[in-house]
Amino acid sequence: MTKEDILTGIREKSTIRPLVLVSVILAMFMAAIEGTIVSTAMPSIAADLGGFSLYSWVFSAYLLMQAVTILIYGKLSDLFGRKPVFTFGIGLFMVGSILCGFADSMLMLIVYRLIQGLGAGAVMPIATTIVGDMYTVEERAKIQGYLASVWGISAILGPALGGFIVLYVDWAYVFWLNVPLGILAILGINLFLHEDIEKKKREIDYIGALLIFVAVSSLMIALIQGGVNLPWFSWQIIGLLSLFTVSLILFIYQEKRAAEPTMPLSIWQDRLITLANLASLTTGAILFGVSSFLPAYVQGVMEKSPLVAGFTLTTMSIGWPIASTLAGRLIIKFGFRTIANCGGVALVIGSIVFMNLDPTKGPIWAGIGSFIIGVGMGLSTTTFIVAIQSSVDWKKRGVATASNMFMRILGSAIGASLLGGILNNRLHSYLQNNDSDLSLSLDAANILLEKSQREKLPPETLTLLQEGLTFSMESVYLGVFILAVLSSILIFFLPKKELKNHS
């Protein structure tokens, strides 16, 4: 059976493509809304379960397991087909969701979030790959734009839905909401998606899978904990980074000799894939830099409500799907390089807006910057996926798509460490130089985020903290600008290739 037969079989037998697409969208929505809805419910969950010191690990555990498994699932879908791996991932995600609702301590919630993340690693990349399999390049560009709107809808709907559930039902339903969505997605995929997979004995690269798991786990834990709970030069962080280095070297050696490598190194020899993935790394860091620190600035320095702070990020979620939809329509007409370069320019312009942000400009200016960043992300990320999927055949499409999403997740973790470190360092330096009695620490900035506590501060202390946070954020947004320029340069050097319908 040829590669052409495989792809033709998928397209011809999936005669009810809209139903498959609906199933894919349901699965993507389930994974996308998870972040926003859980963020809204977490204060209530922490109040009920206790263990506030473990608060951040509820998010980190999910992100960690998603990152370490995304490449493995991508390869497994190339070996065994999208349907069984996708079904397994959704099923595991649902099991983790059910368990999260029954958690009776913060520690157990973190364990169950690990299980949930283990399933999530399969959902997003394989959903995107299924679309790449079913549709031609012309159709694919448009559909990928529509899929991006799932993120926009979830970003807007998630906080409202999470708040409603916490107020009127029980926080457990924040997790249990995933179950009906997952069941519908599994039914749709198994009933309507038909794949012709060549029947032969498969050689699974267990050693490669284990090595990449260890390498990515150690790197992600170091990035998440470094400079936060552990000093960067502590023996634990140095040990984790050393483990990452050794595991990565062994992984590369293993992939060169494996019959069915977990990640074929040949995909990194494609200049388009390498540059698109590196650009996804830097845009992932930009995304985290804006979404993580902007609300704190709007609430603490501008003294606006959490609702207004949320609005400044919602504009990004509006700009992203609009730009993705436009990108899908324009890629075929103008070429992927032109559209990707427009995305790179938008990222630079958005970062310049943030560099000029100050309290007097108000949240509208912040919202405009977020919208432009969203446009840049929409134009670039959609183009990357379409271009990458058109550069490889069916047997590598799963792992190639997963590699791009993995680099964006890794970029977010790097952005958290790099930009968070810049913020802490600059704020600490400012307070040391300007606080005459040295009574304020970094934790004092938390007071700015709560209106009732902020009002109790002496005027001079309030001014000092707000000016310190403004000073620190200037450095953070300078970092975002540098990342945006780097992203734009990487996009500029993308090779000129004609998009083809690879089978």
C-alpha positions as CSV (number, residue, x, y, z in Angstrom):
1,M,0.0,0.0,0.0
2,T,1.4,3.4,-1.1
3,K,1.4,6.6,0.8
4,E,-1.1,7.9,-1.7
5,D,-3.4,5.0,-0.9
6,I,-3.3,5.9,2.8
7,L,-4.3,9.5,2.3
8,T,-6.8,8.8,-0.4
9,G,-8.5,6.2,1.8
10,I,-8.8,8.7,4.6
11,R,-10.3,11.4,2.3
12,E,-12.7,9.1,0.5
13,K,-13.9,7.0,3.4
14,S,-14.4,10.1,5.6
15,T,-17.4,11.1,3.6
16,I,-18.9,12.9,6.5
17,R,-16.0,15.2,7.1
18,P,-18.0,17.9,8.8
19,L,-18.9,15.4,11.6
20,V,-15.3,14.5,12.0
21,L,-14.4,18.2,12.1
22,V,-17.1,18.8,14.8
23,S,-15.6,15.9,16.9
24,V,-12.1,17.4,16.5
25,I,-13.4,20.9,17.5
26,L,-15.1,19.4,20.6
27,A,-11.9,17.7,21.7
28,M,-9.9,20.9,21.1
29,F,-12.4,23.0,23.0
30,M,-12.3,20.6,25.9
31,A,-8.5,21.0,26.1
32,A,-8.5,24.8,25.4
33,I,-11.1,25.8,27.9
34,E,-9.4,23.7,30.6
35,G,-6.8,26.5,31.2
36,T,-9.1,29.5,31.5
37,I,-11.9,27.7,33.5
38,V,-9.5,26.2,36.1
39,S,-7.7,29.5,36.5
40,T,-11.0,31.1,37.5
41,A,-12.0,28.3,39.9
42,M,-8.5,27.9,41.6
43,P,-9.0,30.5,44.4
44,S,-12.2,28.6,45.5
45,I,-10.4,25.2,45.1
46,A,-7.5,26.4,47.2
47,A,-9.8,27.7,49.8
48,D,-11.5,24.4,50.0
49,L,-8.5,22.0,49.8
50,G,-5.8,24.2,51.5
51,G,-2.2,23.8,50.5
52,F,-1.7,27.2,49.0
53,S,2.0,26.7,48.7
54,L,1.3,24.1,46.0
55,Y,-1.0,26.4,44.1
56,S,1.2,26.9,41.1
57,W,1.9,23.2,40.7
58,V,-1.8,22.6,39.8
59,F,-0.9,24.4,36.5
60,S,2.7,23.3,36.2
61,A,1.9,19.6,36.6
62,Y,-0.6,19.7,33.7
63,L,1.8,21.7,31.5
64,L,4.7,19.4,32.4
65,M,2.9,16.2,31.4
66,Q,1.5,17.7,28.2
67,A,5.0,18.8,27.2
68,V,6.8,15.6,27.9
69,T,4.2,13.4,26.0
70,I,3.3,15.5,23.0
71,L,6.2,14.3,20.8
72,I,5.6,10.6,21.8
73,Y,1.9,10.8,20.9
74,G,2.8,12.5,17.6
75,K,5.0,9.6,16.7
76,L,2.6,6.9,17.9
77,S,-0.2,8.4,15.7
78,D,2.2,8.1,12.7
79,L,2.7,4.4,13.5
80,F,-0.7,3.3,14.5
81,G,-3.1,5.9,13.1
82,R,-4.7,9.0,14.5
83,K,-7.9,7.4,15.7
84,P,-6.6,4.9,18.4
85,V,-4.1,7.3,19.8
86,F,-6.5,10.2,19.8
87,T,-9.2,8.1,21.5
88,F,-6.7,6.9,24.2
89,G,-5.6,10.5,24.9
90,I,-9.2,11.8,25.3
91,G,-10.1,8.8,27.4
92,L,-7.1,9.4,29.7
93,F,-7.9,13.1,29.9
94,M,-11.5,12.3,31.0
95,V,-10.2,9.9,33.7
96,G,-7.9,12.6,35.0
97,S,-10.8,15.1,34.9
98,I,-13.1,12.8,36.9
99,L,-10.5,12.1,39.5
100,C,-9.7,15.9,39.8
101,G,-13.3,16.5,40.8
102,F,-13.0,14.0,43.7
103,A,-9.6,15.3,45.0
104,D,-9.7,15.9,48.7
105,S,-6.3,17.6,49.0
106,M,-4.1,19.9,46.9
107,L,-1.5,17.1,46.6
108,M,-4.0,14.7,45.2
109,L,-5.3,17.3,42.8
110,I,-1.8,17.8,41.5
111,V,-1.4,14.0,41.0
112,Y,-4.7,13.9,39.1
113,R,-3.7,16.9,37.0
114,L,-0.6,14.9,36.0
115,I,-3.0,12.2,34.6
116,Q,-5.1,14.8,32.9
117,G,-2.0,16.4,31.3
118,L,-0.8,12.9,30.2
119,G,-4.0,12.7,28.1
120,A,-3.9,16.3,26.9
121,G,-0.5,15.7,25.2
122,A,-2.4,13.7,22.6
123,V,-5.4,15.9,22.1
124,M,-4.2,19.1,20.5
125,P,-1.5,17.8,18.1
126,I,-3.5,14.9,16.8
127,A,-6.6,17.0,16.4
128,T,-4.6,19.3,14.2
129,T,-3.0,16.4,12.4
130,I,-6.4,14.8,11.6
131,V,-7.4,18.1,9.9
132,G,-4.1,18.0,7.9
133,D,-4.9,14.4,6.8
134,M,-8.5,15.1,5.7
135,Y,-8.2,18.3,3.8
136,T,-6.2,19.6,0.9
137,V,-3.7,22.5,1.3
138,E,-6.4,25.0,0.0
139,E,-9.0,23.6,2.4
140,R,-6.5,23.1,5.2
141,A,-5.5,26.7,5.4
142,K,-9.1,27.8,5.9
143,I,-10.0,25.1,8.4
144,Q,-6.9,25.7,10.5
145,G,-8.1,29.3,10.8
146,Y,-11.5,28.2,12.0
147,L,-9.9,25.9,14.6
148,A,-8.0,28.8,16.0
149,S,-11.3,30.4,16.9
150,V,-11.8,27.6,19.5
151,W,-9.1,29.3,21.6
152,G,-10.8,32.7,21.3
153,I,-14.2,31.3,22.3
154,S,-12.7,29.3,25.2
155,A,-10.8,32.4,26.5
156,I,-14.0,34.4,26.6
157,L,-16.4,31.7,27.7
158,G,-14.0,29.9,30.2
159,P,-13.8,32.6,33.0
160,A,-17.5,33.3,32.9
161,L,-18.4,29.6,33.0
162,G,-15.9,28.9,35.7
163,G,-17.2,31.8,37.8
164,F,-20.8,30.6,37.4
165,I,-19.9,27.0,38.3
166,V,-18.0,28.1,41.5
167,L,-20.8,30.4,42.5
168,Y,-23.9,28.2,41.9
169,V,-22.8,24.6,41.7
170,D,-19.5,23.1,42.9
171,W,-15.9,23.5,41.7
172,A,-15.7,19.8,40.9
173,Y,-18.0,20.4,37.9
174,V,-15.2,22.5,36.4
175,F,-13.4,19.2,35.7
176,W,-16.5,17.0,35.2
177,L,-17.6,19.3,32.4
178,N,-15.0,17.6,30.2
179,V,-16.7,14.2,30.4
180,P,-19.7,14.8,28.1
181,L,-17.4,16.7,25.6
182,G,-14.9,13.9,25.6
183,I,-17.6,11.2,25.1
184,L,-19.0,13.1,22.1
185,A,-15.6,13.6,20.6
186,I,-14.7,9.9,20.9
187,L,-18.0,8.8,19.4
188,G,-17.6,11.1,16.5
189,I,-14.0,10.2,15.7
190,N,-14.7,6.4,16.0
191,L,-17.9,6.5,14.0
192,F,-16.9,8.8,11.1
193,L,-13.1,8.8,10.8
194,H,-11.8,6.0,8.6
195,E,-8.1,5.3,8.2
196,D,-6.4,2.7,6.0
197,I,-3.3,1.8,8.0
198,E,-0.9,-0.7,6.6
199,K,-1.0,-3.9,8.7
200,K,2.5,-4.8,9.8
201,K,4.5,-5.3,12.9
202,R,5.6,-2.0,14.3
203,E,8.9,-1.3,16.1
204,I,8.4,1.1,18.9
205,D,11.4,3.2,20.0
206,Y,10.9,2.6,23.7
207,I,14.4,3.8,24.6
208,G,14.0,7.0,22.6
209,A,10.6,7.6,24.2
210,L,12.0,7.1,27.7
211,L,15.0,9.4,27.0
212,I,12.9,12.3,25.6
213,F,10.6,11.9,28.6
214,V,13.5,12.2,31.0
215,A,15.1,15.1,29.0
216,V,12.0,17.2,28.7
217,S,10.8,16.4,32.3
218,S,14.1,17.5,33.8
219,L,14.2,20.7,31.7
220,M,10.6,21.7,32.4
221,I,11.0,21.1,36.1
222,A,14.2,23.2,36.1
223,L,12.5,26.0,34.2
224,I,9.4,26.0,36.4
225,Q,11.2,25.8,39.7
226,G,14.4,27.8,38.9
227,G,14.5,31.2,40.4
228,V,11.1,30.6,42.1
229,N,11.3,27.8,44.7
230,L,15.0,26.9,44.0
231,P,17.9,29.2,43.3
232,W,19.3,28.9,39.7
233,F,22.7,27.8,41.0
234,S,21.4,25.3,43.6
235,W,22.5,21.7,43.2
236,Q,19.0,20.6,42.4
237,I,18.7,22.9,39.3
238,I,22.2,22.2,38.2
239,G,21.5,18.5,38.5
240,L,18.3,18.7,36.5
241,L,20.0,20.7,33.7
242,S,22.8,18.2,33.7
243,L,20.3,15.3,33.5
244,F,18.6,17.1,30.6
245,T,21.9,17.5,28.7
246,V,23.0,13.9,29.1
247,S,19.5,12.6,28.2
248,L,19.3,14.8,25.1
249,I,22.7,13.6,23.9
250,L,21.7,10.0,24.4
251,F,18.3,10.6,22.7
252,I,20.0,12.0,19.6
253,Y,22.3,9.0,19.5
254,Q,19.4,6.6,19.9
255,E,17.3,8.4,17.2
256,K,20.1,7.9,14.7
257,R,20.1,4.2,15.1
258,A,16.4,3.4,15.8
259,A,14.4,1.7,13.0
260,E,11.3,3.8,13.9
261,P,12.7,6.8,15.8
262,T,10.4,8.7,18.2
263,M,11.4,11.9,16.5
264,P,13.0,11.4,13.1
265,L,16.0,13.8,13.1
266,S,15.4,14.2,9.3
267,I,12.5,16.6,10.0
268,W,14.9,19.0,11.7
269,Q,17.0,19.0,8.5
270,D,14.1,20.7,6.7
271,R,14.9,24.4,7.0
272,L,11.3,25.4,7.0
273,I,10.4,23.1,10.0
274,T,13.5,24.2,12.0
275,L,12.9,27.9,11.6
276,A,9.1,27.6,12.2
277,N,9.7,25.6,15.3
278,L,12.4,28.1,16.6
279,A,9.9,30.9,15.9
280,S,7.3,29.0,17.8
281,L,9.7,28.8,20.8
282,T,10.1,32.6,20.9
283,T,6.4,33.4,20.2
284,G,5.5,31.0,23.1
285,A,7.7,33.1,25.4
286,I,6.0,36.3,24.1
287,L,2.6,34.8,24.8
288,F,3.5,33.9,28.4
289,G,5.2,37.3,29.0
290,V,2.0,39.2,28.0
291,S,-0.6,36.9,29.5
292,S,1.1,36.3,32.8
293,F,2.3,39.8,33.8
294,L,-0.2,42.2,32.2
295,P,-3.1,41.6,34.7
296,A,-0.8,42.2,37.6
297,Y,0.2,45.6,36.1
298,V,-3.4,46.6,35.3
299,Q,-4.6,45.7,38.8
300,G,-1.6,46.7,40.9
301,V,-0.4,49.9,39.1
302,M,-3.5,51.1,37.2
303,E,-5.6,50.1,40.2
304,K,-8.3,48.5,38.0
305,S,-10.6,45.6,38.8
306,P,-9.8,42.0,37.9
307,L,-12.6,42.2,35.3
308,V,-10.9,45.1,33.5
309,A,-7.5,43.3,33.8
310,G,-9.1,40.3,32.2
311,F,-10.5,42.5,29.4
312,T,-7.0,43.5,28.4
313,L,-6.2,39.9,27.7
314,T,-9.5,39.0,26.1
315,T,-8.6,41.4,23.3
316,M,-5.7,39.0,22.4
317,S,-8.2,36.2,22.3
318,I,-10.3,38.2,19.9
319,G,-7.3,39.2,17.6
320,W,-5.9,35.7,17.4
321,P,-8.9,33.8,15.8
322,I,-9.7,36.8,13.5
323,A,-6.1,36.8,12.2
324,S,-6.0,33.0,12.0
325,T,-9.2,33.0,9.9
326,L,-7.8,35.7,7.6
327,A,-4.5,33.8,7.3
328,G,-6.3,30.7,6.2
329,R,-7.9,32.6,3.4
330,L,-4.8,34.6,2.4
331,I,-2.1,31.9,2.5
332,I,-3.1,30.4,-0.9
333,K,-3.3,33.8,-2.5
334,F,-0.2,35.5,-1.2
335,G,2.0,32.6,0.0
336,F,2.8,31.4,3.5
337,R,6.0,33.5,3.8
338,T,4.2,36.8,3.2
339,I,1.5,36.1,5.8
340,A,4.0,34.8,8.4
341,N,6.1,38.0,7.9
342,C,3.0,40.1,8.5
343,G,2.5,38.1,11.7
344,G,6.1,38.9,12.7
345,V,5.7,42.6,12.1
346,A,2.5,42.6,14.2
347,L,4.4,41.0,17.1
348,V,7.0,43.7,16.9
349,I,4.4,46.5,16.8
350,G,2.4,45.0,19.7
351,S,5.6,44.7,21.8
352,I,6.4,48.4,21.0
353,V,2.9,49.3,22.3
354,F,3.7,47.5,25.6
355,M,7.1,49.2,25.8
356,N,5.3,52.5,25.8
357,L,2.7,51.4,28.4
358,D,2.4,53.5,31.5
359,P,-0.3,54.1,34.1
360,T,-1.6,57.3,32.5
361,K,-2.4,55.5,29.2
362,G,-4.9,53.2,31.0
363,P,-6.2,49.7,30.2
364,I,-7.4,50.6,26.7
365,W,-3.8,51.0,25.6
366,A,-2.9,47.7,27.2
367,G,-5.9,46.1,25.4
368,I,-4.7,47.5,22.0
369,G,-1.3,46.0,22.6
370,S,-2.8,42.6,23.4
371,F,-5.0,42.7,20.3
372,I,-2.0,43.4,18.1
373,I,0.0,40.6,19.7
374,G,-3.0,38.3,19.2
375,V,-3.1,39.3,15.5
376,G,0.6,38.4,15.2
377,M,0.1,35.1,16.9
378,G,-2.8,34.2,14.7
379,L,-1.0,35.1,11.4
380,S,2.2,33.3,12.4
381,T,1.0,30.1,14.2
382,T,-1.6,29.2,11.6
383,T,0.9,29.7,8.8
384,F,3.5,27.5,10.6
385,I,1.1,24.6,11.0
386,V,-0.1,24.7,7.4
387,A,3.5,25.0,6.0
388,I,4.9,22.2,8.2
389,Q,2.1,19.8,7.4
390,S,2.6,20.5,3.7
391,S,6.4,19.8,4.0
392,V,6.1,16.2,5.2
393,D,4.2,13.1,4.1
394,W,1.5,11.3,6.1
395,K,4.0,9.1,8.0
396,K,5.8,12.1,9.6
397,R,2.9,14.6,9.8
398,G,1.9,13.6,13.3
399,V,5.4,14.1,14.9
400,A,6.1,17.2,12.7
401,T,2.9,18.8,14.0
402,A,3.6,17.8,17.6
403,S,7.2,19.2,17.4
404,N,5.8,22.6,16.6
405,M,3.3,22.6,19.4
406,F,5.9,21.2,21.8
407,M,8.3,24.1,21.0
408,R,5.5,26.6,21.7
409,I,4.9,25.0,25.1
410,L,8.6,24.9,25.9
411,G,8.8,28.6,24.9
412,S,6.0,29.4,27.4
413,A,8.1,27.6,30.2
414,I,11.2,29.5,29.1
415,G,9.3,32.7,29.0
416,A,8.0,32.1,32.5
417,S,11.5,31.6,33.9
418,L,13.3,34.3,31.8
419,L,10.8,37.1,32.0
420,G,9.8,36.2,35.6
421,G,13.4,36.3,36.6
422,I,13.8,39.8,35.0
423,L,10.7,41.0,36.8
424,N,11.9,39.8,40.2
425,N,15.5,41.0,39.7
426,R,14.5,44.5,38.6
427,L,11.9,44.9,41.3
428,H,14.3,43.7,44.0
429,S,17.0,46.1,42.7
430,Y,14.5,49.0,42.7
431,L,13.3,48.4,46.2
432,Q,16.8,48.1,47.6
433,N,17.8,51.4,46.0
434,N,14.7,53.3,46.9
435,D,13.4,51.8,50.2
436,S,15.3,53.7,52.9
437,D,14.4,51.4,55.8
438,L,14.6,48.2,53.7
439,S,11.3,47.0,55.1
440,L,9.8,45.9,51.7
441,S,10.5,42.6,50.0
442,L,9.3,41.2,46.7
443,D,6.3,39.6,48.3
444,A,5.1,43.1,49.2
445,A,4.0,43.5,45.5
446,N,1.2,41.0,46.3
447,I,-0.5,43.7,48.3
448,L,-1.0,45.8,45.2
449,L,-3.2,43.1,43.7
450,E,-5.9,43.2,46.5
451,K,-7.8,46.5,46.6
452,S,-8.7,46.3,50.4
453,Q,-5.0,45.7,51.3
454,R,-3.8,48.3,48.9
455,E,-6.0,51.0,50.5
456,K,-4.3,50.3,53.9
457,L,-0.8,51.1,52.6
458,P,0.7,54.5,53.5
459,P,0.7,56.7,50.4
460,E,4.5,56.7,50.1
461,T,4.7,52.9,50.3
462,L,2.0,52.5,47.7
463,T,3.8,54.9,45.4
464,L,7.1,53.1,45.9
465,L,5.6,49.7,45.1
466,Q,3.7,50.9,42.1
467,E,6.7,52.8,40.7
468,G,8.9,49.7,41.3
469,L,6.4,47.4,39.5
470,T,6.2,49.9,36.6
471,F,10.1,50.1,36.4
472,S,10.3,46.3,36.4
473,M,7.6,45.8,33.8
474,E,9.5,48.1,31.4
475,S,12.4,45.6,31.5
476,V,9.9,42.7,31.0
477,Y,8.4,44.4,27.9
478,L,11.9,45.2,26.6
479,G,12.5,41.4,26.8
480,V,9.2,40.8,24.9
481,F,10.3,43.3,22.2
482,I,13.6,41.5,21.8
483,L,11.8,38.1,21.5
484,A,9.4,39.7,18.9
485,V,12.3,41.0,16.9
486,L,14.0,37.6,17.0
487,S,10.7,35.9,16.0
488,S,10.4,38.3,13.0
489,I,14.0,37.6,11.9
490,L,13.4,33.8,12.1
491,I,10.2,34.2,10.1
492,F,12.0,36.4,7.5
493,F,14.4,33.6,6.7
494,L,11.8,31.0,6.1
495,P,12.5,29.4,2.8
496,K,10.4,30.1,-0.2
497,K,8.4,26.9,-0.8
498,E,5.3,26.1,-2.8
499,L,2.7,24.5,-0.5
500,K,2.0,20.9,-1.8
501,N,-0.6,18.2,-0.9
502,H,1.8,15.7,0.6
503,S,0.3,12.3,1.1
